[in-house]
Amino acid sequence: MILVTGATGNVGREVVQALARAGEPVRALVRRPADLPAEQAVGDLDRPESLAPALDGVRGVFLLPGYRDMPGLLTRMRESGVERVVLLSSLATVATDTDNVLSAYMIGSETAVRESGLAWTFLRPNAFMSNALRWLPQLRAGDVVRDSFGTVPVASVDPYDIAGVAVRALLDPGHEGRVYPLSGPEPLLPARRLAVLADVLGRDLRFHDLSDEEGRADMAAAGVPEPYIRAFFGFYGDGTLDESQVYPTVERVTGAPPRTFHQWATAHRASFT
Ligand SMILES: NC(=O)c1ccc[n+]([C@@H]2O[C@H](COP(=O)([O-])OP(=O)(O)OC[C@H]3O[C@@H](n4cnc5c(N)ncnc54)[C@H](OP(=O)(O)O)[C@@H]3O)[C@@H](O)[C@H]2O)c1
């Protein structure tokens, strides 16, 4: 039995679907019952003691990072019989300013998994294609999308492909102790991603690149805590994180090339209409 955490989220939902399609026994960890094609167990990753029913009979876990007590969580998993963990980490772990809060959060989770005594695989994706869903409120209000980092190319990755790699690492031998950087097939500027979305939606959309001051103010107004704002501006403003690189990992592990942003936008068209 595989337990999938974050099962209602962008990546976890794809992992649940991929395991269900493959006919593998899969259980989705949820905080409240959801519409998913799998058995569900209710639990909270910030309260390891709530996970006993979810962990019953589980051998492999797809794990998201950053919960309150990662070492305690992993000890509980090991003691209940879990053997293997695939951790969704981030390329932020190799940014040059690893003391920034987002890198620290990922590095802390990787360290806890390394020290857990469980077999592990780390997935270190670039930014997700699904981050374009953050444009939804602006796209409902009009045809202009205002966003930061307009000159930063990112080879963003489809959660579908992250899930494809996760499933192979959960089910097949040979992935233990491996660290997988994951990207999509090409680096794109945000304006280019918006142009692809415009094409798929049949709309005339325009990108407005925010100044740093505007970008910081927008994030603060959206409730992003100041250390996170500093972290994003460190990565993409100061350039301490390079997400423009394309990696061969998705195709090597899954046998299929990574999906394009056009494919992601087409698959998620309904979310934008
Ligand atoms: N976005 C990016 O570009 C990017 C890049 C690299 C890495 N990452 C990392 O990837 C991870 C997953 O991203 P995503 O987009 O799939 O996430 P998401 O769509 O925001 O979903 C988060 C999931 O975690 C669940 N969750 C949150 N707190 C929980 C708790 N205490 N106990 C149990 N479940 C809990 C949520 O469940 P509910 O339905 O109950 O809320 C939801 O299923 C994030 O941790 C992020 O740091 C993101």
The ligand as a MOL file (V3000), in Angstrom:
LIG
                    3D

  0  0  0     0  0            999 V3000
M  V30 BEGIN CTAB
M  V30 COUNTS 48 52 0 0 0
M  V30 BEGIN ATOM
M  V30 1 N 4.8480 25.6080 -6.5220 0
M  V30 2 C 6.0920 25.3890 -6.8880 0
M  V30 3 O 6.5780 25.9370 -7.8870 0
M  V30 4 C 6.9520 24.4440 -6.0740 0
M  V30 5 C 8.2440 24.1560 -6.5110 0
M  V30 6 C 9.0120 23.2410 -5.7920 0
M  V30 7 C 8.4790 22.6390 -4.6560 0
M  V30 8 N 7.2170 22.9640 -4.2370 0 CHG=1
M  V30 9 C 6.6610 22.2870 -3.0530 0
M  V30 10 O 5.7310 21.3260 -3.5040 0
M  V30 11 C 4.8070 21.0510 -2.4840 0
M  V30 12 C 3.4490 20.6480 -3.0530 0
M  V30 13 O 2.9780 21.6080 -3.9200 0
M  V30 14 P 1.4890 21.5040 -4.4820 0
M  V30 15 O 1.3610 22.6080 -5.4720 0
M  V30 16 O 1.1400 20.1000 -4.8830 0 CHG=-1
M  V30 17 O 0.6940 21.8610 -3.1480 0
M  V30 18 P -0.7780 22.3820 -2.9660 0
M  V30 19 O -1.5470 22.2360 -4.2500 0
M  V30 20 O -0.7120 23.6890 -2.2790 0
M  V30 21 O -1.3640 21.3020 -1.9450 0
M  V30 22 C -0.9060 21.1740 -0.6350 0
M  V30 23 C -1.4580 19.8510 -0.1040 0
M  V30 24 O -0.9510 19.6160 1.2090 0
M  V30 25 C -2.0450 19.2980 2.0630 0
M  V30 26 N -1.7110 19.7110 3.4100 0
M  V30 27 C -1.3240 20.9590 3.8240 0
M  V30 28 N -1.0970 20.9490 5.1460 0
M  V30 29 C -1.3400 19.6680 5.5840 0
M  V30 30 C -1.3000 19.0280 6.8490 0
M  V30 31 N -0.9340 19.6970 7.9640 0
M  V30 32 N -1.6070 17.7150 6.9360 0
M  V30 33 C -1.9780 17.0310 5.8210 0
M  V30 34 N -2.0420 17.5760 4.5860 0
M  V30 35 C -1.7360 18.8820 4.4840 0
M  V30 36 C -3.2160 20.0460 1.4690 0
M  V30 37 O -4.3960 19.4640 1.9230 0
M  V30 38 P -5.7850 20.2760 2.1580 0
M  V30 39 O -6.6450 19.9640 0.9600 0
M  V30 40 O -6.3150 19.6840 3.4110 0
M  V30 41 O -5.4360 21.7380 2.2880 0
M  V30 42 C -2.9650 19.8110 -0.0200 0
M  V30 43 O -3.3910 18.5110 -0.4000 0
M  V30 44 C 4.8070 22.2730 -1.5740 0
M  V30 45 O 5.1830 21.8290 -0.2950 0
M  V30 46 C 5.8660 23.1920 -2.1270 0
M  V30 47 O 6.7030 23.6690 -1.1140 0
M  V30 48 C 6.4450 23.8290 -4.9230 0
M  V30 END ATOM
M  V30 BEGIN BOND
M  V30 1 1 1 2
M  V30 2 2 2 3
M  V30 3 1 2 4
M  V30 4 1 4 5
M  V30 5 2 4 48
M  V30 6 2 5 6
M  V30 7 1 6 7
M  V30 8 2 7 8
M  V30 9 1 8 9
M  V30 10 1 8 48
M  V30 11 1 9 10
M  V30 12 1 9 46
M  V30 13 1 10 11
M  V30 14 1 11 12
M  V30 15 1 11 44
M  V30 16 1 12 13
M  V30 17 1 13 14
M  V30 18 2 14 15
M  V30 19 1 14 16
M  V30 20 1 14 17
M  V30 21 1 17 18
M  V30 22 2 18 19
M  V30 23 1 18 20
M  V30 24 1 18 21
M  V30 25 1 21 22
M  V30 26 1 22 23
M  V30 27 1 23 24
M  V30 28 1 23 42
M  V30 29 1 24 25
M  V30 30 1 25 26
M  V30 31 1 25 36
M  V30 32 1 26 27
M  V30 33 1 26 35
M  V30 34 2 27 28
M  V30 35 1 28 29
M  V30 36 1 29 30
M  V30 37 2 29 35
M  V30 38 1 30 31
M  V30 39 2 30 32
M  V30 40 1 32 33
M  V30 41 2 33 34
M  V30 42 1 34 35
M  V30 43 1 36 37
M  V30 44 1 36 42
M  V30 45 1 37 38
M  V30 46 2 38 39
M  V30 47 1 38 40
M  V30 48 1 38 41
M  V30 49 1 42 43
M  V30 50 1 44 45
M  V30 51 1 44 46
M  V30 52 1 46 47
M  V30 END BOND
M  V30 END CTAB
M  END
